[in-house]
Amino acid sequence: MLNKYRLLLGGFGFSYFGNWIYLIALNLLVFDLTGSATAVAGIFIVGPVARIFTNIFAGSIIDRANKRTLMMTADILRGLLVCLVPFMHSIWIIYLILFISNMAGAFFGPSSTYYITKYVDDEDRRKFNAWLGMMNSGSFLVGPALAGVLILMMGTHWTIIINGLTFFSCAFAIYLLPDVDANARKVKAVREIITLRTISKDFQVVKRFILTDRIFLKIYVAFQVALMIAFALDSQEVTFLKQDLALSDQTYGFMVSVAGVGSLIGATVAANLTKRLSLKSYVTLGLLLTMVSYTAFYASFNFWSALLAFICLGFFGAFSNAGYETFYQKNVPTDLMGRFGSLASMFQSILQIMFTFLLGVSAELFTLQHSAIVFGCISIACTLVLLFVVYANKSTNHFKETPI
């Protein structure tokens, strides 16, 4: 199985490594340029704003374009833009480049989901998603260390340029893969102009899909609400470890690495248990144990309890991610993936911003630990709702497998 998809896994995996190298190097470059922590924080604001703006119309373009060509174009454009960053001496121009780069990235995500759904055989999809998750975990673990070595040897500017080359490598790997669009010739021949009326009609198409399949909608919303609460909790990890547990920056770095190892092991186990555990268990029990791990982390009282929770978080998160990706690929029609994926990304970004803001306000009014535990309990409640929806509807074919 792995040999058949090694080119696709390699292309995406190479890109994952590049993203982590880029993040570390870009933070240093912006700080060296401005000397401002606020300017560095701006990097993390530009991306979500660009994606929210782009996702309004990106889906309409994605579903009408050749996905393989769109992915290659997005990667080539991002590679060129990233290579320009080291030569810029204005923070506002760098922000503009980041904005455009994230706009291109908004086209890549839903297109890649479509490609995976079409190219990877149904029986291999969950294992493939687990392997892809392992590539992501590996890049999360090794990427920052590799970035440190490259910055030490070549400097920040050349490290960012190397990252730009990883986008070109990913584009070349995609070029070597077959075109999976059944209507590739037809897509090339049709050039529909995207207007506000077209976008409005596409919104209605997505609306009809989600209202027609109410069970899918319930599963999707429960999963995403729990996941976005988890992302909000991520934003307070450093503060909790330093403020409540009085741990050092070096200790935090060590714990992140250990969580990466847990995620890597989890992805390996998840890839090897696809024949023994059902897709339902990956989605529901995987998410439940992930949310319990988040809550346990913020309920921890010393280094060892926090470390154990971090390891469990990485391990069970691998199951949850692989299960959800497979569920999504099984249930969203391929001709709707661009539009649904773009609108879903908008929904996720809004939820994440809202929950992150609420958690920050709550931490100021009460304590961070108590607020985070309450948020963790809410995420567990959402997961229990998900469990009830999935297992109460035994006749549903959304998972198309025998339950565990």
C-alpha positions in Angstrom: 0.0 0.0 0.0 2.7 2.4 1.0 4.6 1.9 -2.3 1.6 2.9 -4.3 1.2 6.2 -2.6 4.8 7.1 -1.7 5.0 9.9 -4.3 1.9 11.6 -2.9 3.0 11.0 0.7 6.5 12.2 -0.1 5.3 15.4 -1.8 3.0 16.4 1.1 5.6 15.3 3.7 8.3 17.4 2.2 5.9 20.4 2.3 5.1 19.7 6.0 8.8 19.9 6.9 9.2 23.1 4.9 6.3 24.7 6.7 7.9 24.1 10.1 11.3 25.4 8.9 9.6 28.4 7.5 7.7 29.2 10.7 10.8 29.2 12.8 12.9 31.2 10.3 10.2 33.7 9.6 9.6 34.5 13.3 13.3 35.2 13.6 13.5 37.3 10.5 10.5 39.5 11.5 11.9 39.9 15.0 15.3 40.9 13.7 13.8 43.3 11.3 11.4 45.0 13.7 12.6 44.1 17.2 8.8 43.9 18.1 7.0 40.9 19.6 3.8 42.5 18.3 5.1 42.3 14.7 5.8 38.6 15.2 2.3 38.1 16.6 1.0 39.7 13.4 2.3 36.7 11.4 -0.3 34.6 13.2 -3.1 37.1 12.5 -2.5 37.6 8.8 -3.0 33.9 7.9 -6.4 33.4 9.4 -7.7 36.7 8.1 -6.5 35.8 4.6 -8.1 32.4 4.7 -11.4 33.7 6.0 -11.5 36.3 3.1 -10.4 33.8 0.4 -12.7 31.0 1.5 -15.7 33.1 0.6 -15.0 32.5 -3.1 -12.3 29.8 -3.2 -14.7 26.9 -3.2 -16.5 28.1 -6.2 -13.2 28.2 -8.1 -11.9 24.9 -6.8 -15.0 22.9 -7.8 -14.8 24.3 -11.3 -11.0 23.9 -11.8 -8.7 21.0 -12.4 -7.5 20.1 -8.8 -4.1 18.8 -9.8 -3.4 21.9 -11.8 -4.7 24.1 -8.9 -2.4 22.4 -6.4 0.6 22.8 -8.6 -0.2 26.5 -9.3 -0.8 27.2 -5.5 2.6 25.6 -4.6 4.5 27.3 -7.3 3.0 30.7 -6.3 3.8 30.1 -2.6 7.3 29.0 -3.5 7.9 32.2 -5.4 6.4 34.4 -2.7 8.4 32.7 0.1 11.6 33.2 -1.9 10.9 36.9 -2.1 10.5 37.3 1.7 14.3 37.5 2.6 14.7 40.4 0.2 12.0 42.6 1.7 12.9 45.3 4.2 9.3 46.4 5.1 7.2 44.5 7.5 4.1 45.6 5.6 5.3 44.1 2.4 6.2 40.9 4.2 2.6 40.9 5.6 1.3 41.4 2.1 3.3 38.5 0.8 2.1 36.3 3.7 -1.5 37.4 2.9 -1.2 36.3 -0.7 0.6 33.1 0.2 -2.2 32.2 2.6 -4.7 32.9 0.0 -3.0 30.4 -2.3 -2.9 28.0 0.6 -6.7 28.2 0.9 -7.0 26.7 -2.6 -4.5 23.9 -1.8 -6.3 22.4 1.2 -9.7 21.5 -0.3 -8.0 20.5 -3.6 -5.7 18.1 -1.9 -8.6 16.5 0.0 -10.4 16.0 -3.3 -7.3 14.5 -4.9 -6.7 12.1 -2.0 -10.4 11.0 -2.1 -10.1 10.2 -5.9 -6.6 8.8 -6.0 -6.5 6.7 -2.8 -8.6 3.5 -2.8 -11.4 3.4 -0.4 -10.1 0.5 1.6 -6.7 2.2 1.9 -7.9 5.6 2.8 -7.8 5.4 6.6 -4.4 3.9 6.6 -3.2 6.5 4.2 -4.6 9.3 6.4 -2.8 7.8 9.4 0.5 7.7 7.4 0.0 11.3 6.3 -0.6 12.2 9.9 2.6 10.5 10.8 4.4 12.6 8.2 2.9 15.7 9.8 3.9 14.5 13.3 7.4 13.8 12.1 7.8 17.2 10.6 6.4 18.7 13.8 9.1 16.8 15.7 12.1 17.2 13.4 11.2 20.4 11.6 12.1 22.9 14.3 15.4 21.1 15.1 16.2 21.0 11.4 15.4 24.7 11.1 17.8 25.5 14.0 20.6 23.6 12.2 19.9 25.3 8.9 19.7 28.8 10.5 23.0 28.1 12.4 24.8 26.9 9.2 23.3 29.2 6.5 21.4 32.0 8.2 17.8 32.9 8.3 17.5 34.3 4.8 18.9 31.1 3.1 16.7 28.9 5.3 13.6 30.7 4.1 14.7 30.3 0.5 15.2 26.6 1.1 11.7 26.5 2.3 10.5 28.1 -0.9 12.2 25.2 -2.8 10.1 22.7 -0.8 7.0 24.1 -2.4 8.5 23.6 -5.8 9.4 20.0 -4.9 5.8 19.3 -3.8 4.5 20.8 -7.0 6.9 18.6 -9.0 5.7 15.5 -7.1 2.1 16.4 -7.9 3.1 16.9 -11.5 4.4 13.3 -11.7 1.0 12.0 -10.3 -1.9 11.2 -12.6 -4.8 13.6 -13.2 -7.7 12.1 -11.3 -10.4 14.6 -12.6 -12.9 12.5 -14.5 -13.9 15.6 -16.5 -10.3 17.0 -16.9 -10.8 17.8 -20.6 -14.2 19.3 -19.9 -12.8 21.4 -17.0 -10.1 22.8 -19.2 -12.6 23.7 -21.9 -15.1 25.5 -19.6 -14.1 28.9 -18.2 -17.0 30.1 -16.1 -16.7 33.6 -14.7 -17.1 33.6 -10.9 -19.6 36.3 -9.9 -21.4 37.2 -6.7 -24.4 35.5 -8.1 -22.4 32.3 -8.7 -21.0 32.4 -5.1 -24.5 32.9 -3.8 -25.8 29.9 -5.7 -22.9 27.8 -4.5 -23.8 28.8 -0.9 -27.3 27.5 -1.5 -25.9 24.2 -2.9 -23.8 23.6 0.2 -26.8 24.6 2.4 -29.0 22.0 0.6 -26.4 19.3 1.1 -26.0 19.9 4.9 -29.7 20.2 5.5 -30.5 17.1 3.5 -28.0 15.0 5.5 -28.8 16.0 9.1 -26.8 13.2 10.7 -23.7 14.2 8.9 -24.3 17.8 10.0 -24.7 16.8 13.6 -21.5 14.7 13.5 -19.5 17.5 11.8 -20.7 20.3 14.1 -20.0 18.3 17.3 -16.6 17.2 16.1 -15.6 20.7 15.0 -16.8 22.5 18.1 -14.8 20.1 20.3 -11.7 20.5 18.0 -11.8 24.3 17.9 -12.1 24.4 21.7 -8.9 22.2 21.7 -7.2 24.7 19.3 -8.1 27.5 21.7 -6.6 25.5 24.6 -3.4 25.1 22.6 -3.0 28.9 22.7 -2.6 28.8 26.5 -0.2 25.9 26.8 3.0 28.0 27.4 1.3 30.3 29.8 -0.1 27.4 31.9 3.3 25.6 32.0 5.2 28.7 33.0 2.6 30.5 35.2 0.9 27.5 37.0 3.6 24.8 36.9 6.6 27.2 36.9 8.4 25.3 34.2 11.1 26.8 32.0 11.1 27.4 28.2 13.5 24.5 27.7 11.2 22.2 29.6 8.3 23.3 27.4 10.4 22.6 24.3 11.2 19.1 25.6 7.5 18.4 26.3 6.5 19.5 22.8 9.1 17.1 21.4 7.7 14.3 23.6 4.2 15.1 22.4 5.5 14.8 18.8 6.9 11.3 19.6 3.5 10.3 21.1 1.8 11.5 17.9 4.3 9.7 15.8 3.7 6.4 17.7 -0.1 7.0 17.6 0.0 7.5 13.9 2.0 4.3 13.4 -0.4 2.3 15.6 -3.5 3.9 13.9 -2.1 2.9 10.5 -1.7 -0.7 11.7 -5.1 -1.1 13.4 -7.3 -0.1 10.5 -8.4 -3.8 10.0 -9.1 -4.4 13.7 -10.9 -1.1 14.8 -13.8 0.5 13.1 -13.9 4.0 11.6 -16.5 4.9 14.2 -14.1 4.1 17.1 -11.3 6.2 15.4 -13.6 9.3 15.1 -15.5 9.0 18.4 -13.3 7.3 21.0 -10.2 8.9 19.4 -11.7 12.4 19.9 -13.0 11.6 23.4 -9.6 10.4 24.6 -8.0 13.4 23.0 -10.3 15.8 24.8 -9.8 13.9 28.1 -6.1 14.3 27.6 -6.4 18.1 27.0 -8.5 18.4 30.2 -6.0 16.2 32.1 -3.1 18.4 31.0 -4.7 21.5 32.4 -5.7 19.6 35.6 -2.1 18.4 36.0 -0.2 19.5 39.2 3.5 18.9 38.2 5.8 18.2 35.3 5.2 14.4 35.2 1.4 14.6 35.1 1.6 17.3 32.4 4.1 15.2 30.4 1.9 12.1 30.6 -1.2 14.1 29.4 0.9 15.5 26.5 2.0 12.0 25.4 -1.6 10.8 25.5 -2.7 13.9 23.6 -0.3 13.2 20.8 -1.1 9.5 20.7 -4.9 9.7 20.7 -5.0 12.8 18.4 -3.4 10.7 15.7 -6.5 8.3 15.8 -8.9 11.1 15.8 -7.4 13.0 12.9 -7.1 9.9 10.7 -10.6 8.9 11.5 -12.1 12.3 10.8 -10.3 12.8 7.5 -11.6 9.4 6.3 -15.1 10.2 7.5 -15.0 13.5 5.6 -13.7 11.9 2.4 -16.4 9.2 2.5 -19.3 11.6 3.0 -18.7 14.9 1.2 -19.4 14.5 -2.5 -16.3 15.1 -4.5 -17.9 17.6 -6.8 -18.8 19.7 -3.7 -15.5 19.3 -1.7 -14.1 22.7 -2.8 -17.2 24.7 -1.8 -17.9 22.7 1.3 -14.3 22.7 2.4 -13.8 26.4 1.9 -17.0 27.3 3.9 -16.1 24.7 6.5 -12.7 26.4 6.9 -14.4 29.7 7.4 -16.6 28.2 10.1 -13.6 26.7 11.8 -11.6 29.9 11.8 -14.5 31.9 13.3 -15.0 29.3 16.0 -11.3 29.2 16.8 -11.1 33.0 17.1 -14.2 33.1 19.2 -13.2 30.3 21.6 -9.6 31.6 21.9 -11.0 35.1 22.8 -13.5 33.6 25.4 -10.8 31.5 27.0 -8.5 34.5 27.3 -11.2 36.7 28.9 -12.2 33.9 31.2 -8.6 33.4 32.3 -8.4 37.1 33.2 -11.6 37.0 35.2 -10.9 33.7 37.0 -7.8 31.6 36.7 -6.3 30.0 33.6 -6.3 26.5 35.1 -10.0 26.6 36.2 -11.1 28.2 32.9 -9.1 25.7 30.8 -10.6 22.8 32.7 -14.1 24.1 32.2 -13.4 24.5 28.4 -12.0 21.0 28.4 -15.1 19.6 30.1 -17.3 21.4 27.5 -15.3 19.7 24.7 -15.8 16.3 26.4 -19.5 17.0 26.5 -19.5 17.8 22.8 -17.7 14.5 22.2 -20.3 12.6 24.2 -23.0 14.2 22.0 -21.0 13.0 19.0 -20.8 9.4 20.5 -24.6 9.4 21.1 -25.3 10.6 17.5 -23.0 8.1 15.9 -24.0 5.0 18.0 -27.7 5.9 18.4 -28.2 5.9 14.6 -27.2 2.3 13.9 -28.8 2.4 10.5 -26.6 5.2 9.2 -24.1 4.3 6.5 -21.8 7.3 7.0 -19.1 5.0 8.3 -19.9 2.0 6.1 -18.1 -0.4 8.5 -19.1 -2.8 11.2 -19.0 -1.0 14.5 -16.5 -2.0 17.1 
